[in-house]
Amino acid sequence: MSAERRLIFALGARLGISAAAVERLSAREVAGWVEFFNAHEQASANDGAVDLSRLSREERRAMFHHGRR
């Protein structure tokens, strides 16, 4: 699948509309939504939360262990 097709389906999923509805949006609307979601992701990436995908299995397990076995 091309990058353009992936963008259409991803944007439709985020907006809760079909890919056909996304295709009916103007170029300005699509660019605005892409910019909005990119800014939102960048802001949430800097929220100080732990990225679980970067933790080892033992580190993730220790987060929920709380001293009990």
PEBELGI-V936653 format. One record per pair of residues at least 12 apart in sequence whose ideal C-beta (glycine too) atoms are under 8 Angstrom apart, sorted by the first residue. I is the first residue (numbers start at 1). J is the second residue. If there is no record, write none. Layout:
i | j
I | J
I | J
//
This chain:
i | j
7 | 34
8 | 22
8 | 23
9 | 22
11 | 30
11 | 33
11 | 34
11 | 37
14 | 33
14 | 37
15 | 33
//
